[in-house]
Amino acid sequence: MSGTPLLSIRDLSVSYREKDDWSRVVHGVSLDVHRGEVVALVGESGSGKTTTAQSVIGLLPGNGRIDQGEIRLDGTDISRWPSRRLDAIRGARISLIPQDPGSALNPIRTIGAQVGEILKIHGWRDKKAIASRVVELLARVGLTEPELRARQYPHELSGGMKQRVLIAIAVALQPELIVADEPTSGLDVTVQRRILDLIDELRLEFGTSVLLVTHDLGVAADRAGRLVVMQGGRIQEEGPTAALIAAPRSAYARRLLADAPSLDMTVRRQPRPEPIRERDEADDFAVIVEDLTHDFPLADGGTFRAVDGISFRLRRGTTHALVGESGSGKTTTIRSIVGFEKPTAGRILVDGTDIAALHRADLRRFRRKIQLVYQNPFASLDPRQNVFEIIEEPLLNFDKREKDERRRSVESLLDRVGLSRTLLGRAPHALSGGQRQRVAIARALVLEPQVLVLDEAVSALDVTVQAQVLKLLDELQRDLGLTYLFVSHDLAVVRQIADSVSVLHRGRQVESGPVEQIFHAPTSSYTRDLLAAIPGRTGVERARTLSPGSDR
């Protein structure tokens, strides 16, 4: 592009203080963002992308500093401006859409007060004018009943609605540049698409530039004109999005793209052979769910039906996925299957046992057969225990083996999940996200269960770590004959790991069958909407026009 860039970063280096030492995390980064352009910073955790973005808007943590370099906004270097001076341009010329709307919004202030605050900071004084502009902004970002939303508090809004509020704040003064830091992380695919569409619409309407920070290669491929790939605080590669996807030059970019499930439009899973039936066909299934229904009582004496007549069968040694958006009934279904909730109606058989008929002691013994791996490895491991104690604990609770035998079991499992035995004495905080999730998987396997329920088990991981954990799960299944119930809102991951899938919507099962059938010939309009919302399709198609023979 010609002309002066709106944002020009040159030779930026940033350090963080750790006790008495400074550790450099961004090394000589240079990039441009032109007017009306979307540039995506992509990379794994620790790549330096968020630190680079925070430097642009002057929001580094208190222990961070810019060591060298320039950050020019429309030709003016703002890298050394004090916070008070930056306040004059934050919101007016540069705005931030933060990652987590739950922590970015004040829980004790109304939505209207928080949107109106940015107007007050920049000189608006007329209360009626502020109230009118707030309602106008909330309507503009697609919130229904904007007058009502202005009076509500954050806890009364869904995640997608809260993210729209943050966008309303970001565009209130029609800034020249928006820094969007993982703006759709954790949102359902259809909500994600609506949020990204909204940012695009506002960008076209106001001519705003966007610096998009994301670990989601599919989102970057669809929405950005140029990609900047970062690793270890350095730029590994940059260029036009379609060209970079079609022919990445750096080894790191090639690996990042190869590991991104949303950029692969094929079903990779190899079908499992059909079993030879020399016994009752029901024995072929590890889990049978028939007409599962679950009602929750309401304060007014009524009931809310969270799950309404769900049925599916999970064949031994295979993976069945439950997919759907928030509120679809996935969590209630799996809590019923593992015995945490007692369903209102229906039948659940696990290895031929009707779990609804089990009493407390029998239910406790039953849980050896089926184990749960939680979504967040940062929260599911006890920070007071070391790795050995975390994996050993189920043996202490369920299986009174001798101490030496317990140690052998723990060490063997650590080997199997691909972790060094040198980690046994470490606490969870000393591990990476991928290492934590491997520990969680080892803990689930120590009792030798037949079924693992994986609740969004890779959604909190970077794309490359995610690919490693998915590969591990596939190897464990093939080696140990495990059966997986895989719960996810990420259809791109489901396409890779699952043999069959049930699509849930508002507590009902709208479709169920083999993965290939569901992905290539869905019968439900809701399933078609979910599939259409998977990011990456547009980016892949653009790349293929540059490289017709490419698989990607």
Backbone hydrogen bonds, N-H to C=O, Kabsch-Sander energy under -0.5 kcal/mol:
donor,donor_aa,acceptor,acceptor_aa,energy
6,L,33,V,-1.0
7,L,33,V,-2.4
8,S,72,R,-2.4
9,I,31,L,-3.3
10,R,70,E,-2.4
12,L,29,V,-2.9
13,S,68,Q,-2.1
14,V,26,V,-1.4
15,S,65,R,-2.4
16,Y,23,S,-2.5
17,R,63,N,-2.7
18,E,21,D,-3.5
21,D,18,E,-2.1
23,S,16,Y,-3.3
24,R,22,W,-0.5
25,V,14,V,-2.7
26,V,14,V,-1.7
27,H,233,G,-3.0
28,G,26,V,-0.6
29,V,12,L,-2.6
31,L,9,I,-1.6
33,V,7,L,-2.6
36,G,207,G,-0.6
37,E,34,H,-1.9
39,V,37,E,-0.5
39,V,210,V,-2.5
40,A,226,R,-2.6
41,L,212,L,-3.0
42,V,40,A,-0.6
42,V,228,V,-2.5
43,G,214,T,-0.6
47,S,44,E,-1.8
52,T,48,G,-2.1
53,A,49,K,-2.0
54,Q,50,T,-2.9
55,S,51,T,-1.9
56,V,52,T,-1.3
57,I,53,A,-1.3
58,G,54,Q,-0.6
58,G,55,S,-0.7
59,L,54,Q,-2.8
64,G,61,P,-2.2
65,R,15,S,-2.2
67,D,13,S,-2.3
67,D,65,R,-0.6
68,Q,13,S,-1.2
70,E,10,R,-2.2
72,R,8,S,-3.2
73,L,71,I,-0.5
73,L,76,T,-2.9
74,D,6,L,-3.5
74,D,72,R,-0.7
76,T,73,L,-1.7
77,D,75,G,-0.5
78,I,71,I,-3.1
78,I,76,T,-0.6
81,W,78,I,-1.3
86,L,82,P,-2.1
87,D,83,S,-2.0
88,A,84,R,-0.5
88,A,85,R,-1.0
89,I,86,L,-1.6
90,R,86,L,-2.1
91,G,94,I,-4.3
93,R,89,I,-3.2
94,I,89,I,-2.3
95,S,177,L,-2.3
97,I,179,V,-2.7
103,S,100,D,-0.7
104,A,100,D,-1.8
105,L,101,P,-1.3
109,R,106,N,-1.4
111,I,152,Q,-2.8
112,G,150,A,-2.3
114,Q,110,T,-1.7
115,V,111,I,-2.4
116,G,112,G,-2.6
117,E,113,A,-1.1
118,I,114,Q,-0.6
118,I,115,V,-0.7
119,L,115,V,-0.6
120,K,116,G,-2.1
121,I,117,E,-2.5
122,H,118,I,-1.0
123,G,120,K,-1.8
124,W,119,L,-2.5
127,K,125,R,-0.6
130,I,126,D,-2.5
131,A,127,K,-2.7
132,S,128,K,-2.4
133,R,129,A,-2.3
134,V,130,I,-2.5
135,V,131,A,-2.0
136,E,132,S,-2.1
137,L,133,R,-2.6
138,L,134,V,-2.5
139,A,135,V,-2.2
140,R,136,E,-2.1
141,V,137,L,-1.8
142,G,139,A,-1.7
143,L,138,L,-2.2
148,L,145,E,-0.6
149,R,145,E,-2.3
150,A,146,P,-2.1
151,R,147,E,-0.7
151,R,148,L,-1.1
152,Q,148,L,-0.8
152,Q,149,R,-0.9
156,E,153,Y,-2.2
157,L,154,P,-2.0
162,K,158,S,-2.5
163,Q,159,G,-2.0
164,R,160,G,-1.6
165,V,161,M,-1.6
166,L,162,K,-1.9
167,I,163,Q,-1.7
168,A,164,R,-2.4
169,I,165,V,-2.1
170,A,166,L,-2.1
171,V,167,I,-2.2
172,A,168,A,-0.6
172,A,169,I,-0.6
174,Q,171,V,-2.0
176,E,93,R,-0.9
177,L,93,R,-2.1
178,I,209,S,-2.6
179,V,95,S,-3.3
180,A,178,I,-0.7
180,A,211,L,-2.2
181,D,97,I,-2.3
181,D,179,V,-0.8
182,E,180,A,-1.0
182,E,213,V,-2.9
185,S,182,E,-1.4
187,L,184,T,-2.0
192,Q,188,D,-3.3
193,R,189,V,-2.4
194,R,190,T,-1.9
195,I,191,V,-2.4
196,L,192,Q,-2.5
197,D,193,R,-2.6
198,L,194,R,-2.0
199,I,195,I,-2.2
200,D,196,L,-2.1
201,E,197,D,-2.7
202,L,198,L,-2.5
203,R,199,I,-2.2
204,L,200,D,-2.4
205,E,201,E,-2.3
206,F,202,L,-2.5
207,G,203,R,-1.7
208,T,203,R,-0.8
209,S,176,E,-2.9
210,V,37,E,-2.8
211,L,178,I,-2.7
212,L,39,V,-2.7
212,L,210,V,-0.7
213,V,180,A,-3.2
213,V,211,L,-0.6
214,T,41,L,-2.4
214,T,212,L,-0.6
217,L,215,H,-0.9
220,A,216,D,-2.2
221,A,217,L,-2.5
222,D,218,G,-1.9
223,R,219,V,-2.3
224,A,220,A,-2.1
225,G,38,V,-2.2
226,R,38,V,-1.4
227,L,239,G,-2.6
228,V,40,A,-2.8
229,V,237,E,-3.3
230,M,42,V,-3.0
230,M,228,V,-0.6
231,Q,234,R,-2.5
233,G,47,S,-1.9
234,R,231,Q,-1.8
236,Q,229,V,-3.1
236,Q,234,R,-0.6
237,E,229,V,-1.3
239,G,227,L,-1.9
241,T,225,G,-2.1
244,L,240,P,-2.5
245,I,241,T,-2.5
246,A,242,A,-2.3
247,A,243,A,-2.2
254,R,250,S,-2.1
255,R,251,A,-2.2
256,L,252,Y,-2.8
257,L,253,A,-2.5
258,A,254,R,-2.2
259,D,255,R,-1.9
260,A,256,L,-0.6
260,A,257,L,-0.7
263,L,260,A,-1.5
264,D,261,P,-1.4
265,M,263,L,-0.6
268,R,266,T,-0.7
269,R,495,R,-0.7
277,R,275,P,-0.7
278,E,276,I,-1.2
283,D,280,D,-1.9
284,D,281,E,-1.8
285,F,282,A,-1.6
286,A,314,L,-2.1
287,V,314,L,-1.4
288,I,349,L,-2.5
289,V,312,F,-3.0
290,E,288,I,-0.5
290,E,347,R,-2.9
291,D,289,V,-0.5
292,L,310,I,-3.1
293,T,345,A,-2.4
294,H,307,V,-2.3
296,F,304,F,-3.0
298,L,302,G,-2.9
301,G,298,L,-1.8
304,F,296,F,-3.2
306,A,294,H,-1.8
306,A,304,F,-1.0
307,V,294,H,-1.5
308,D,507,G,-3.3
309,G,292,L,-0.7
310,I,292,L,-2.2
312,F,289,V,-1.8
314,L,287,V,-3.1
315,R,313,R,-0.7
316,R,284,D,-2.8
318,T,315,R,-1.7
320,H,484,Y,-2.4
321,A,500,S,-2.5
322,L,486,F,-2.2
323,V,321,A,-0.6
323,V,502,S,-2.5
324,G,488,S,-0.7
328,S,325,E,-1.9
333,T,329,G,-2.0
334,I,330,K,-2.3
335,R,331,T,-2.3
336,S,332,T,-1.7
337,I,333,T,-1.9
338,V,334,I,-2.2
339,G,336,S,-0.7
340,F,335,R,-2.4
341,E,335,R,-1.6
344,T,293,T,-1.6
345,A,293,T,-1.9
347,R,290,E,-2.3
349,L,288,I,-2.8
350,V,348,I,-0.5
350,V,353,T,-2.3
351,D,286,A,-2.9
351,D,349,L,-0.5
353,T,350,V,-1.8
355,I,348,I,-1.7
355,I,353,T,-0.9
357,A,354,D,-1.4
358,L,355,I,-1.2
363,L,359,H,-3.2
364,R,360,R,-2.2
365,R,361,A,-2.0
366,F,362,D,-2.3
367,R,363,L,-1.4
368,R,365,R,-1.5
369,K,366,F,-2.2
370,I,366,F,-0.5
371,Q,451,V,-2.3
373,V,453,V,-3.0
374,Y,372,L,-0.6
379,A,376,N,-1.0
380,S,376,N,-1.9
385,Q,382,D,-1.6
387,V,423,L,-0.5
387,V,426,R,-2.0
388,F,424,L,-2.5
390,I,386,N,-2.3
391,I,387,V,-2.1
392,E,388,F,-2.4
393,E,389,E,-1.8
395,L,392,E,-1.3
396,L,392,E,-1.4
397,N,393,E,-1.8
398,F,394,P,-2.4
399,D,395,L,-1.9
401,R,399,D,-2.6
406,R,402,E,-2.4
407,R,403,K,-2.3
408,R,404,D,-2.1
409,S,405,E,-2.1
410,V,406,R,-2.5
411,E,407,R,-2.8
412,S,408,R,-2.4
413,L,409,S,-2.1
414,L,410,V,-2.3
415,D,411,E,-2.1
416,R,412,S,-2.1
417,V,413,L,-2.1
418,G,415,D,-1.4
419,L,414,L,-2.6
423,L,420,S,-1.8
424,L,421,R,-1.6
426,R,423,L,-2.0
430,A,427,A,-1.8
431,L,428,P,-2.0
436,R,432,S,-2.4
437,Q,433,G,-2.1
438,R,434,G,-1.8
439,V,435,Q,-2.1
440,A,436,R,-2.3
441,I,437,Q,-2.0
442,A,438,R,-2.4
443,R,439,V,-2.6
444,A,440,A,-1.8
445,L,441,I,-1.6
446,V,442,A,-1.1
448,E,445,L,-2.3
450,Q,369,K,-1.8
451,V,369,K,-2.4
452,L,483,T,-2.7
453,V,371,Q,-3.2
454,L,452,L,-0.7
454,L,485,L,-2.6
455,D,373,V,-2.5
455,D,453,V,-0.8
456,E,454,L,-1.1
456,E,487,V,-2.5
459,S,456,E,-1.0
461,L,458,V,-1.4
466,Q,462,D,-3.3
467,A,463,V,-2.1
468,Q,464,T,-1.8
469,V,465,V,-2.4
470,L,466,Q,-2.5
471,K,467,A,-2.1
472,L,468,Q,-2.1
473,L,469,V,-2.6
474,D,470,L,-2.0
475,E,471,K,-2.3
476,L,472,L,-2.8
477,Q,473,L,-2.2
478,R,474,D,-2.1
479,D,475,E,-2.6
480,L,476,L,-2.8
481,G,477,Q,-1.6
482,L,476,L,-0.5
483,T,450,Q,-1.9
484,Y,318,T,-2.3
485,L,452,L,-2.5
486,F,320,H,-2.6
486,F,484,Y,-0.6
487,V,454,L,-3.1
487,V,485,L,-0.6
488,S,322,L,-2.2
488,S,486,F,-0.5
491,L,489,H,-0.9
494,V,490,D,-1.9
495,R,491,L,-2.3
496,Q,492,A,-0.7
496,Q,493,V,-0.9
497,I,493,V,-1.9
498,A,494,V,-2.2
499,D,319,T,-2.7
500,S,319,T,-1.9
501,V,513,G,-2.6
502,S,321,A,-2.9
503,V,511,E,-3.1
504,L,323,V,-3.2
504,L,502,S,-0.6
505,H,508,R,-2.9
507,G,328,S,-1.4
508,R,505,H,-1.8
510,V,503,V,-2.4
510,V,508,R,-0.8
511,E,503,V,-1.1
513,G,501,V,-2.1
515,V,499,D,-2.1
518,I,514,P,-2.4
519,F,515,V,-2.8
520,H,516,E,-2.0
521,A,517,Q,-2.5
528,R,524,S,-2.1
529,D,525,S,-2.1
530,L,526,Y,-2.3
531,L,527,T,-2.6
532,A,528,R,-2.3
533,A,529,D,-1.3
534,I,531,L,-1.1
536,G,218,G,-0.6
537,R,534,I,-0.8
540,V,536,G,-2.7
541,E,537,R,-2.4
542,R,538,T,-2.2
543,A,539,G,-2.2
544,R,540,V,-2.3
545,T,541,E,-1.1
546,L,542,R,-0.7
546,L,543,A,-0.9
547,S,543,A,-1.5
550,S,547,S,-2.2
